[in-house]
Amino acid sequence: MLIPPPLRKNDLIAIVGPSGYIDIDKTTDCIKTLKDWGYKVNADPATVGFDTGTYFAGSDLQRAASLQAALDSKEVNAILCARGGYGMSRIIDMLDFKLFKKHPKWIIGYSDITLLHLHLQAKVKAASLHAPMAAAFMKEEDASYLTYLRKALKGNISNYRFAPGRANITGSAAGELIGGNLCLLAHSLGSRSTTDMKGKILFMEDVGEHFYTIDRYLWQLKRAGWFDKICGLLVGDFSSTKDTTRPFGQTLEKMIKNVIPKGLPVAFNIPVGHQGANVTFKCGVKHHLNITGNLVALTEIR
């Protein structure tokens, strides 16, 4: 697994919009903060704040070209995806990672960027950062969780301690960490971006989905054999979840326990997702997970 080197002072972070459109005003605080951290920043003018009049940050070709340029550049030390939304699946197969493999760099993002994380692990064998994007840096947001991104960029070893939960299933596991948005995890199945889940620690989150849709995605992963292959599961935030007029009738915890094998270590209410509480996870990097009645510990293995 290629693990990109830590960033140093004056290293360059490229902000690129590979998916949905983002207003330039939502990047101002991000650029300032990254500069305050000691980095140089280049926001791609073709995909960041460029109003196409459509949902996307640019045409498929333009978004692919901008991301490709950042992947290929020897001067760029990290790539921050400006926003998720939708669009990565339309360009993922256009990308070439030959030069990236020679000069690996951290790719940062979540939500729609989940597909890129999966692709990097499946086809490129490179680690990446599931972490906040540009809008999370805005002053009205909870900026405290940006500390974890800053530490990851500096090369600090991840060492998380989360609160215990009544619904948790105790146990321990060790394996590469992978995951992200549940919709995108299910969306990857059958594509070039799907990855072998054997021995992996899976984490997942989602936003704005109906209970029955979440259940459908979970059963899709179950039918694909994912839950029989993984060694541990972390369940993040499922915010703005909706029900139908006729109630689905099951909690998220119940839905998940319906699809996992007996004895699989599981921890709920992990602070990862579309809310302000969004820690940085190193996808593709080996971690040790220990779930007890008093603590949930996730520690990077070096």
C-alpha positions as CSV (number, residue, x, y, z in Angstrom):
1,M,0.0,0.0,0.0
2,L,1.4,3.4,-1.0
3,I,1.3,5.8,1.9
4,P,1.9,9.4,0.8
5,P,4.6,11.3,2.7
6,P,3.7,13.9,5.4
7,L,3.4,17.5,4.3
8,R,6.0,20.0,5.2
9,K,5.9,23.8,5.5
10,N,5.2,25.5,2.1
11,D,4.0,22.3,0.5
12,L,1.3,22.8,-2.1
13,I,-2.3,21.7,-1.6
14,A,-4.5,21.7,-4.8
15,I,-8.2,22.3,-4.3
16,V,-10.1,20.6,-7.1
17,G,-13.9,20.1,-7.8
18,P,-14.3,16.6,-9.1
19,S,-18.1,16.3,-8.3
20,G,-20.7,18.9,-7.4
21,Y,-20.5,22.7,-7.9
22,I,-19.3,24.8,-4.9
23,D,-19.6,28.5,-4.5
24,I,-16.3,30.2,-4.3
25,D,-17.3,32.0,-1.1
26,K,-17.4,28.6,0.6
27,T,-13.7,28.1,0.0
28,T,-12.4,31.3,1.4
29,D,-12.0,30.2,5.0
30,C,-10.6,26.9,3.8
31,I,-7.8,28.6,1.8
32,K,-7.0,30.9,4.6
33,T,-6.8,28.1,7.2
34,L,-4.6,25.9,5.0
35,K,-2.3,28.9,4.5
36,D,-2.3,29.5,8.3
37,W,-1.2,25.9,8.7
38,G,1.8,26.8,6.6
39,Y,0.9,25.4,3.2
40,K,0.6,26.9,-0.2
41,V,-2.8,26.6,-1.8
42,N,-4.0,26.6,-5.4
43,A,-7.8,26.5,-6.1
44,D,-8.4,25.2,-9.6
45,P,-10.3,28.0,-11.4
46,A,-11.9,25.6,-13.8
47,T,-13.8,23.6,-11.2
48,V,-13.8,25.6,-8.0
49,G,-16.4,28.4,-8.0
50,F,-16.8,28.3,-11.8
51,D,-20.6,28.4,-12.4
52,T,-21.5,26.0,-15.2
53,G,-25.2,26.6,-14.6
54,T,-25.5,22.9,-13.9
55,Y,-25.2,20.7,-10.8
56,F,-21.6,19.9,-11.5
57,A,-18.4,21.8,-10.9
58,G,-17.6,21.5,-14.6
59,S,-18.1,19.2,-17.5
60,D,-17.1,15.6,-17.1
61,L,-14.0,16.2,-19.3
62,Q,-13.1,19.4,-17.4
63,R,-13.4,17.8,-14.0
64,A,-11.4,14.8,-15.1
65,A,-8.7,17.0,-16.6
66,S,-8.4,19.2,-13.5
67,L,-8.1,16.2,-11.2
68,Q,-5.7,14.5,-13.6
69,A,-3.5,17.6,-13.7
70,A,-3.3,17.6,-9.9
71,L,-2.6,13.8,-9.8
72,D,0.2,14.2,-12.3
73,S,1.9,17.3,-10.9
74,K,5.2,16.9,-9.0
75,E,4.6,20.3,-7.4
76,V,1.3,19.2,-5.7
77,N,1.7,17.5,-2.4
78,A,-2.0,16.9,-1.5
79,I,-5.3,17.2,-3.3
80,L,-8.4,18.5,-1.4
81,C,-11.6,17.7,-3.1
82,A,-13.7,20.9,-2.8
83,R,-17.1,19.1,-2.5
84,G,-18.9,15.8,-2.8
85,G,-22.5,15.6,-4.0
86,Y,-22.4,13.6,-7.2
87,G,-20.1,13.2,-10.2
88,M,-17.1,11.1,-9.3
89,S,-18.6,8.0,-10.9
90,R,-18.8,9.8,-14.3
91,I,-15.1,10.5,-14.4
92,I,-13.4,7.8,-12.4
93,D,-12.6,5.6,-15.4
94,M,-11.0,8.5,-17.2
95,L,-8.2,8.9,-14.7
96,D,-4.7,7.6,-15.1
97,F,-2.6,7.0,-11.9
98,K,0.8,6.1,-13.5
99,L,2.5,9.3,-12.5
100,F,0.6,9.5,-9.2
101,K,2.2,6.1,-8.2
102,K,5.6,7.6,-8.7
103,H,4.8,10.7,-6.6
104,P,1.9,9.7,-4.3
105,K,0.1,12.4,-2.4
106,W,-2.8,12.5,0.0
107,I,-6.2,12.8,-1.6
108,I,-8.8,14.3,0.8
109,G,-12.6,14.1,0.8
110,Y,-15.7,12.2,1.7
111,S,-19.3,11.6,0.6
112,D,-19.1,11.2,-3.2
113,I,-15.3,11.0,-2.9
114,T,-15.9,7.6,-1.3
115,L,-15.8,6.1,-4.8
116,L,-12.3,7.5,-5.3
117,H,-11.1,6.1,-2.0
118,L,-12.4,2.7,-3.0
119,H,-10.8,3.0,-6.4
120,L,-7.4,4.0,-5.0
121,Q,-7.4,1.0,-2.7
122,A,-8.6,-1.5,-5.3
123,K,-6.7,-0.4,-8.4
124,V,-3.8,1.9,-7.2
125,K,-3.0,0.3,-3.8
126,A,-2.7,3.8,-2.4
127,A,-3.9,5.2,1.0
128,S,-6.1,8.3,1.1
129,L,-7.9,10.5,3.7
130,H,-11.6,10.4,4.4
131,A,-11.9,13.9,5.8
132,P,-13.7,17.2,5.8
133,M,-13.8,19.3,2.6
134,A,-13.8,23.0,1.9
135,A,-17.1,24.0,3.4
136,A,-16.2,22.4,6.7
137,F,-13.6,25.2,7.2
138,M,-16.3,28.0,7.3
139,K,-16.5,30.0,10.5
140,E,-20.1,28.9,11.3
141,E,-19.1,25.3,11.2
142,D,-17.5,23.2,14.0
143,A,-13.9,23.6,13.1
144,S,-12.6,21.5,16.0
145,Y,-12.6,18.3,13.9
146,L,-10.2,19.9,11.4
147,T,-7.5,19.2,14.0
148,Y,-7.5,15.5,13.0
149,L,-7.0,16.4,9.3
150,R,-4.1,18.7,10.2
151,K,-2.5,16.0,12.3
152,A,-2.9,13.4,9.5
153,L,-1.3,15.7,7.0
154,K,1.7,16.2,9.3
155,G,2.2,12.5,9.6
156,N,0.9,11.9,13.1
157,I,-0.2,8.3,13.9
158,S,-4.0,8.0,14.3
159,N,-5.1,7.1,17.8
160,Y,-8.8,7.5,18.4
161,R,-10.8,6.8,21.6
162,F,-14.6,6.9,21.2
163,A,-17.3,6.6,23.8
164,P,-18.8,3.1,24.4
165,G,-22.4,2.4,23.2
166,R,-25.1,0.1,24.5
167,A,-25.7,-1.4,21.0
168,N,-22.0,-2.1,20.4
169,I,-20.7,-5.6,20.0
170,T,-17.4,-6.1,21.8
171,G,-14.4,-7.6,20.2
172,S,-11.1,-6.8,18.5
173,A,-9.8,-6.8,15.0
174,A,-6.8,-5.6,12.9
175,G,-6.9,-4.7,9.2
176,E,-6.9,-2.0,6.6
177,L,-9.5,0.7,7.2
178,I,-11.9,1.4,4.3
179,G,-15.3,2.8,3.8
180,G,-17.3,6.0,3.6
181,N,-20.8,6.8,2.3
182,L,-23.1,3.8,2.3
183,C,-24.8,4.8,-0.9
184,L,-21.4,4.9,-2.7
185,L,-20.2,1.7,-1.1
186,A,-23.2,-0.1,-2.6
187,H,-22.8,1.9,-5.9
188,S,-19.3,0.5,-6.3
189,L,-20.4,-3.1,-6.5
190,G,-19.8,-4.6,-9.9
191,S,-17.6,-1.8,-11.1
192,R,-13.8,-1.4,-11.5
193,S,-13.8,0.5,-8.2
194,T,-15.0,-2.3,-6.0
195,T,-12.4,-3.7,-3.6
196,D,-11.8,-7.0,-1.8
197,M,-13.1,-6.6,1.7
198,K,-11.4,-9.6,3.1
199,G,-9.9,-8.7,6.5
200,K,-10.8,-5.0,6.3
201,I,-12.3,-2.8,9.0
202,L,-15.3,-1.1,7.3
203,F,-16.8,2.2,8.3
204,M,-19.9,3.8,6.9
205,E,-22.2,6.8,7.1
206,D,-24.9,8.5,5.1
207,V,-27.2,11.5,4.9
208,G,-30.8,12.2,3.9
209,E,-31.8,8.6,3.1
210,H,-35.0,6.8,3.9
211,F,-34.8,3.9,6.3
212,Y,-35.9,1.5,3.6
213,T,-33.2,2.7,1.3
214,I,-30.5,2.3,4.0
215,D,-31.8,-1.3,4.5
216,R,-31.6,-1.9,0.8
217,Y,-28.0,-0.8,0.6
218,L,-27.1,-3.0,3.6
219,W,-28.7,-6.0,2.0
220,Q,-26.9,-5.3,-1.2
221,L,-23.6,-5.4,0.6
222,K,-24.6,-8.5,2.5
223,R,-25.5,-10.3,-0.8
224,A,-22.1,-9.3,-2.2
225,G,-20.5,-11.0,0.8
226,W,-18.9,-7.9,2.3
227,F,-20.1,-8.5,5.9
228,D,-18.8,-12.1,5.9
229,K,-15.3,-10.8,4.8
230,I,-14.7,-7.8,7.0
231,C,-13.2,-8.2,10.5
232,G,-14.8,-5.1,12.1
233,L,-17.4,-2.5,11.5
234,L,-17.7,1.2,12.5
235,V,-21.1,2.9,12.1
236,G,-20.9,6.6,11.7
237,D,-23.5,9.3,11.6
238,F,-26.7,8.7,9.5
239,S,-28.0,12.3,9.6
240,S,-31.4,13.6,8.4
241,T,-32.7,10.0,8.0
242,K,-36.3,9.9,6.8
243,D,-39.2,7.5,7.2
244,T,-42.2,6.9,5.0
245,T,-45.9,7.5,5.9
246,R,-46.1,3.9,6.9
247,P,-43.1,3.4,9.3
248,F,-40.3,1.1,8.3
249,G,-40.4,-0.3,11.8
250,Q,-36.7,-0.9,12.5
251,T,-33.9,1.2,14.0
252,L,-30.6,1.6,12.3
253,E,-28.9,-0.7,14.9
254,K,-31.5,-3.4,14.2
255,M,-31.1,-3.1,10.4
256,I,-27.3,-3.5,10.7
257,K,-27.5,-6.4,13.2
258,N,-29.8,-8.2,10.7
259,V,-27.1,-8.3,8.0
260,I,-23.9,-9.0,9.9
261,P,-22.6,-12.4,11.1
262,K,-22.7,-13.2,14.8
263,G,-19.6,-12.1,16.7
264,L,-18.5,-9.3,14.3
265,P,-17.1,-6.4,16.4
266,V,-19.3,-3.4,15.8
267,A,-19.3,0.2,17.2
268,F,-22.1,2.7,16.7
269,N,-22.2,6.5,16.9
270,I,-18.6,7.0,15.6
271,P,-18.1,10.7,14.8
272,V,-17.7,10.4,11.0
273,G,-20.2,11.7,8.5
274,H,-22.0,14.8,7.1
275,Q,-22.3,16.7,10.5
276,G,-19.6,18.8,12.1
277,A,-18.3,15.8,14.0
278,N,-16.2,14.2,11.2
279,V,-12.8,12.8,12.2
280,T,-10.2,12.0,9.6
281,F,-9.8,8.3,8.7
282,K,-6.8,7.0,6.8
283,C,-8.3,4.6,4.2
284,G,-6.0,1.8,3.2
285,V,-3.9,2.0,6.3
286,K,-3.8,-0.8,8.8
287,H,-5.5,-0.2,12.2
288,H,-6.2,-2.1,15.3
289,L,-9.8,-1.9,16.6
290,N,-10.8,-2.8,20.2
291,I,-14.4,-2.5,21.3
292,T,-15.0,-3.1,25.0
293,G,-17.9,-2.1,27.4
294,N,-15.9,1.0,28.4
295,L,-14.2,2.2,25.3
296,V,-13.9,2.0,21.5
297,A,-10.2,2.3,20.5
298,L,-8.9,2.6,16.9
299,T,-5.2,2.8,16.5
300,E,-3.1,3.0,13.4
301,I,-0.5,0.2,13.0
302,R,2.9,1.2,11.8
